[in-house]
Amino acid sequence: MTYQEGLNQIDRATQELTKSNKLIGDAILNAFLFTWQWWIAVAMIVVPWTIWVIYRKRESSARIFSAGLMVMVLSEILDTFGVSFGKWAYPVKVVPVATINFSFRLSVLPVILMLFLQFKPRFNPLIKAILFGGLGAYVGMPVLAMIDLYKKIDWAYTYSFFILTSFYLLAHWFSKRESFEKFN
């Protein structure tokens, strides 16, 4: 394949992606918008952040939020790969974009992680990580699948368990860095 043929192939693929995204957008806007599943997805965006604002430790909220933000970025990157390679999908979502799922990856997941970091900070982080990974992978994801907010295609919940457990351990490590001291 020549360079120009590669560019032409990318143009064709981009057109196909645009058509696919339009199909997804149409399904969300015409079939899912304002269904009870859609409202649950909206609540999954609003409620966790409301809880975070109320229950966060104000003196360490920037440190904990930084760890949550890092997990949001990493999970969005992995999520984009997973959706793009057909490992899972999000049939019903708030925003009609193929690879974005604000409800879980950018709200529920980071807020629960930040609350885990905040409460009982001296408790064994490995146990908290396993609990976080287990709840997310073996409780949260199956529940989301039952209400059509998540569809597992070529993926095992155990993979998600290890990823979520690793996310917690990484966030815990990140939140403990001394580099969060104030500027002089």
Secondary structure, DSSP 8 states (H G I E B T S, - for coil): --HHHHHHHHHHHHHHHHHHHHHHHHHIIIIITTSHHHHHHHHHHHHHHHHHHHHS-GGGHHHHHHHHHHHHHHHHHHHHHHHHTTSEE-SS-SS--TT--HHIIIIIHHHHHHHHHHSSTTS-HHHHHHHHHHHIIIIIHHHHHHTTS-EESS--HHHHHHHHHHHHHHHHHHHT-GGGS---
